[in-house]
Amino acid sequence: MSQPHDTVEVAQDRLDTVQRIRDIIHDGDRCRTGAQRWHPVAVPRFTPFPALRYSDRVIDDLIAPPYDVLSDADLDVLGARSRFNITHVDVPRESQGTDRYIDAAATLNQWIDAGVMEYDDSPTFTIYRMRFTDSTGASRDIAGVMGGLEVVDEGAGGVLPHERVTPKASTDRLDLTRATKANLSPIWGLSLAAGLTALLTDPGETISSVTVDGVEHIVERVSDAARVEAIAALIASDDVLIADGHHRYGISRTYRDEMRSANGDQATPADETLAFVSELVADQLSVEAIHRLYHDVAFDDLVAALDAWFERSDAGVPDAATLATMDTEGVLCLVAPDATAQWLSPRPGAFDSVRSLDGVWLEHALADLDHRVSYQHGVDHVVDAVTAGTATAAVLIRPVSVAEIERTAREGVLMPPKSTFFTPKLRTGLVVRSVA
């Protein structure tokens, strides 16, 4: 892929720029002019780029959910909606053979040559808004911005993981990046700098909007140099926490290293990766739980291990109301093979020396038990897995609070794998970023 070589000057003195825009930075209703944090340690670059977008502003049949939530049936449906649906590039299937990544790259380049997709004339940011009603009935309005987030070495700071990552043997995303020379789907980052929401309040140039499964997705372009500079400087003033996309960020690190090696350690576009960055504020974020399924262990042995740490009581049949009770009562919920449930109430003092996270409690309680754990979102899916015998039992856990997410990030602590499930999922195909 090739792209325009225009550049926008982003202020090098980030602190001075942040100070210049401090008068428009707010935290809720309270002005934060005197409370902007400045970190004398590494902070991440966040840069504009010439975004590659669909020329057609009606994108209903062109965009898709993230690749890792799509089944073959989903791909069949999406692919049939348009021969230009992003899945034709973003999700090469094994059935397409060993050349599937080369074919995906060829398809993308054909779209560019034919004008199906086109680059912005200059480096831009893209405001991405998601408006929806969450599972509790609360209205949410997430405002974030898509740009190029610096790819930093593991442990270097600036871009922080918030949970341990389960290993993935597949090189699919790396092979696709190598072939297409593009970031096709964004990671989701949470800026710990106060004021990003305020900077994104004014609309940009409307590009497109689409409503999918009750979520309105709105895309706006920002090309004004002063506004681009202000957004870049604010995000670069504090850490960015990875909410979703730890694996993709790791792949970006590998690809960055390959490009550095091939270019004599010179800077390349692979030094950044496509990211959607929103502010870490509770009124925007919808965080749900990912529950625990237990395998390769007898049910009685699992119960015995839990009994050392929790008191059990009858919870009836698990349903959507179960999660609300868990939240109000401060309990977890064990789902048995017969689909009945029991509350798990921590024994007094059992977890006094353990961080107050359900996932951490369970890891601590089952540390000496030989077992395997997998992860599942949605109570109905959890119950189906247990009753079908694909899991011995399950434990429903509560969502992690936004305050706890920030606290663990600030302290450099990693939560257990799959501790958070951020909703809704970002759509793929709104913006593509070249790394050529």
Buried (B, 14 or more C-beta within 10 A) or exposed (E): BEBEEEEBEBBEEBBEBBBBBBEBBBBEEEBBEEEBEEBEEEBBBBBBBBBBBBEBEEBEBBBBBBBBEBEEEBBEBBBEEBEBBBBBBBBBEEEEEEEBBBBBBBBBBEBBEEEBBBBBEBBBBBBBBBBBEBEEEEEBEBBBBBBBBBBBEEEEBBBBBBBBBEEEEEEBBBBBBBBBBBBBBBBBBBBBBBBBBBBBEEEBEEBBBBEBEEBBBBBBBBBBBEBBBBBBBBBBBBBBBBBBBBBBBBBBBBBBBBBBEEEEEEEBBBBBBBBBBBBBBEEBBBBBBBBBBBEEBEBEBBBEBBEEBBBBEEBEEBEEEBBEBBEEEEBBBBBBBEEEBBBBBBEEEBBEEBBEBBBBBBBBBBEEEEBEBBBBBBBEEBBBBBBEEEBBBBBBBBBBEBEBBBEBBEEEEBBBBBBBBBBBBBBBBBBBBBBE
